[in-house]
Amino acid sequence: MIRPVDFTPSQDYGDNPTKWLPYDNWLIQMFGNYQPDGHTGRDYPCPAGTPVRAVTGGVVLHVGWYAGTYADNPYWISPSFAGFVYVVDHGWFIGIYAHCTDGGQKVSVGQRVSEGQILGLSGNTGASTGAHLHFEVLPDGFVVNSYMFGRIDPDVIFGSDTNTSGELSPAGTSTTILEDEMSAADVQAIRGDIATVHNTIIRDVGSQLGGIKADIGTVHNTIIKDVGSQLGGLREALKQVAAGQGVNLDMDAIQEAARKGAEDALRSGVVTVDVNVAGGSK
């Protein structure tokens, strides 16, 4: 495992949260509350045109700018922020390399790359105030509508980028645990933790949906019962009118037609049920 560029980070994961900043802060004025819980990756200040290397082997998923909004891609990468970006599936995590030079690509989508292979050149595209590389890590089982939009600290994959003197450790020589030095049990434990969080979220959502379904069923049955009661009264009234005027009516056909009308109204939305599910996305 190597670092994407050999430069000391200027902003680390979790730095500079914006949710507590006043409205007149320059970050809020320029970008809005774009990183409420803090920086979602690691910034490496490097001159535009610096070769950006794959931190480990993988398959290229995306090269270039994204279209639309963050919601139009599965990683919630904001096109206006990321600029020209590389997305690489590295096996148990996805690497995101942002703010690169437009047109500097050395790889294409679907290409398998090896550790250290040049993806392209760093740059200053997107919401960047100076030339640098922004690197993010999305682990297997990531949930984008969660803390840090599913991103995890790059320390998990290659440790701290500084040694005790504060200088950058040479690529591939960090004294912290690297991926190729992690035991199978360590990797399995990480995956287990991710799966537990994922399953907990799914279980909670399922529980809420079950309650909503039950509430809708109750409302539906109540409406049908009330309609049936009214139809019973109408039937008796029609019988009395018909008897007084010597008219024969098919009451079963009339009641069935009315009941069908009520059912159709429920399906078409004439009778609506407003159910609010608490929650939302950042």
N, C-alpha and C positions, 0 to 999 in steps of 0.2 A: 504494500500500500504506500503510495506517495502523495504528496500534496500537489494540487493542480498548478501552482506556480511557487517559486522560491522567494517569497517576500513575507515579511512579518505582518500579521493582521493589524488592521487599523480599527476594526469593529468586530466584536465577537457575538456569538449567539446569546440572546437575552439582553444585550446592551441597549440603552436608550429607549425604554418603553415610552409610548406617546400618550397613553390613556390618562395620565395625570397632568399633562402639559396644559398651560393656559392657552386660550384661543389665539393670543397675539404672539405666541412662540413662532419662530421662523420655520420650524419643521412643520407645524400645524398649518401655518399660512401657505407653505409651499406644497405639501403633500397630503395634508389632512391626517386623521388618526390612522395612519397606514400600518403601524406596527404596535398595536395596543399593549401587548405583553412583552415587547422587546424585539430586537433584531432577530430575524428568522434563520439566519445563516452566519457566514463568516466572510468579511471583506478583506481582500488582499490588494493594497494599493500598489499598482505596477503600471509602467508606461503602456500606453496603447500600442498594440502590436506585439506584446509579450506572448510567446507560445503558451497555450493552455493545454495541459495534458490530462488524460484520463487517469483518475486516481487509482483505478484498478481495471481489470478487464471487464468487458460488457458489450451490450448491443445498443446502438444509437436509436433513440425513439423519436427525436425531434431535432431539427436544425433550422434556425432562423427566428423571425418574429412570429408571435401568435396573433391570430385575428380575433375580433370580437372582444369579449371581456374575460375576466378570470374564470367565470362560470362556464365558459365555452371549451375548457380543456380540463382533463381529469386531475390535474395537479394544482389547480387554482393558481396558475402563474399569471399575474397581471401583465398584459402586453405592454402597457405604457410604462410599467416599472422595470420589467426584465430586459426590455430591448431585444437585441439579437442574442438568442439563448440556445444552449445545447442541453438536451435531456438524455441521459444515458442510464439504461437498466444495468446495474452492476451486480445483479444476482439477488442478494438479500436486502439491497437498498437501491434507491434511484438517486443519481446525482444530478443537480441542476447547476449549470454554469452560465451566469447571466452577465449582461452589459458588454458582450463581446463585440468585435468589429464586424459590421455588416459586410458580407462578401469575403470574409477571411477564412471561411470554412475549409477544412482539409478532409472532412468525412461526410457521409451521406446517411440518410435514414435507412435502417435495416443493416447497416454495416457492423460487423463485429470488430471491436477494437481491443488492443492489449494494453496492459498497464504501462503508462508513460507515453502512449501514442498521442501525437498532437491532434486535438480536435479542431482548433482554430486559433484565432488571435484575440487577446483581451482588447477592450475598448472602453467607450464612454457612452454607450447607447442606452436609451430608456431614461428612467428617472435617476440619473446619475449626476452628481455634482462635481465629479472628477474621475479621471481614468482609474479603473480598478476592476477586479474580478469579484463577483459575489457568488459564493458557493453554498448550496443547501443540500440537506440529506433528508429523503423521505424513506422510511423503513418499510419493509413488507408489512401489509396490513394497515397502512396509514389511513387515518380518518381526517380529511381536510377540514371538515367543520368541527374543529376541536382546538385545544390549546396549541398555539403557534402554527395553526393551520396544518397540523400533522407533522411538521418538521421536528427533527431532533438535533441535539447538539453534535456538531461534527467531531467533538472529542470522542464520541462513541466509536467512530471508525478509525481515527488515527491519533487520538490523544491531543494533548496541548501542542500548540505551534511554537512554544518558547521553551528554552532550557533554563537552568537556574540563573544564568547571566542575563536573561532577557533577549538573547539573540536567537534567530531562527535555527532550529535543529536541521541538519542536512536531510533532504528528502529520503525517507526509508530508514533513518537511523534513530527515530524517536525511542526513548527509553521506556515509554508507556506501551501498553499492550496493543499490538497491531492485529488486524484481522487474521493474518496468516499464523499468528502466534496464539490466537484464542483457541481454547479447547472446544471440542464438539459440545461438551456440556454447557460451556459459557454461551455459545451461539444459540443452543437450544433454549437456554434459560431466557435469553433476550426475546426470542421468538414467542416463548410461552407467555411472557409478560405482555407483549403486544396483543397476542390472541385473547388474553384475559380481558384487557381493556375493551377490545373490539366486541367481544361477546357480551360484556356487561352493557355496553351501549345498545346493542341489538335487543337484548332482553328487556331493557327499560322501555325502549320504543315499542316493542311488541306488547308489553303490559298496558301502555297507554292506548294503543290501538284497540286492544281487546275491550277496554272500558268504553271507548268511543263506540265500538260496534254494538255493545250491549245497550248503551244509551239510545242509539238510533233505533234499535229493535223495539225498545220500550215505547218510544215516541210513535213509531209506526203502528204498533199494536193498539195504542191508546186512540189514535186517529181512526183506525178501522173500527174499533169498538164503538166510538162515538157515532161514526157514520152509520153503523149497523143499528144502533139504538134509534137514531133519527128515522132511518128507513122503516123500522118497525112501526113507529107512530104514523108515518106517511101511509103505510100500507093499510092501517086500520081506517084512516081518514078517507082514503080512496074507496075502500069497501063500502063505507057509509054513504058516500056520494053516489057510487054506482048503484047501490041498493035502492036509494031514493029515486033514481032516474031510470031504473030498469035497464041498466047497462051491464054487460058481462065483461069483466077485465081479467086478463092473464096476469095475476099479481106476482107470480114467481118470475115471469119474464121481466116485469117492470123493476122488481127489486134487484135482479141480477144485473140489469143494465145500469142501474144507479150505482151498485157496488163496483162494477167495472170502471165506471167513470171516476169514482174516488181513487181506485188503484192507479188509473192512468194519470190522474192529477199528481199523485205522489211521485210517480216516475218522471214526469215531465218537469217537475219543479214548481208547479202551481202552488203546492204545499211544500214549503222549504223548512229545513232543519239547520240551524246555524250552530256549528260545533267549532270551538276554538281550541287549537292545540298549542299549549305554551311552548316557547322555544324559538329559535331562530339562528341565523348564522352571523358570524362577525363580518 
